[in-house]
Amino acid sequence: MASYTIGIDFGTLSCRALVLDLDSGKVMGNAEHGYHVYEKRLPDGTPLPERIALGDPADHREALKCCVLDATQNTGISSTEVQGN
């Protein structure tokens, strides 16, 4: 049975997921999902200090879910084949 892993990266503006075959290193699937970042003002209009950016944790959770689903969607990989700690 093949073994795979999923790498996740949370960047400033998006989350990315990469599905790798652990034996060959081949990329089996990948996806990216953006999230909203508040750079100037919060939704209520409160200004943010210079060089500060904030995100909504709910956006990060949604981006993670979407990325993993999108990255694995067309790979034919079963969840039992994904290794991780």
Secondary structure, 3 states (H helix, E strand, C coil): CCCEEEEEEECCCEEEEEEEECCCCCEEEEEEEECCEECCECCCCCECCCCCCEECHHHHHHHHHHHHHHHHCCCCCCHHHECCC
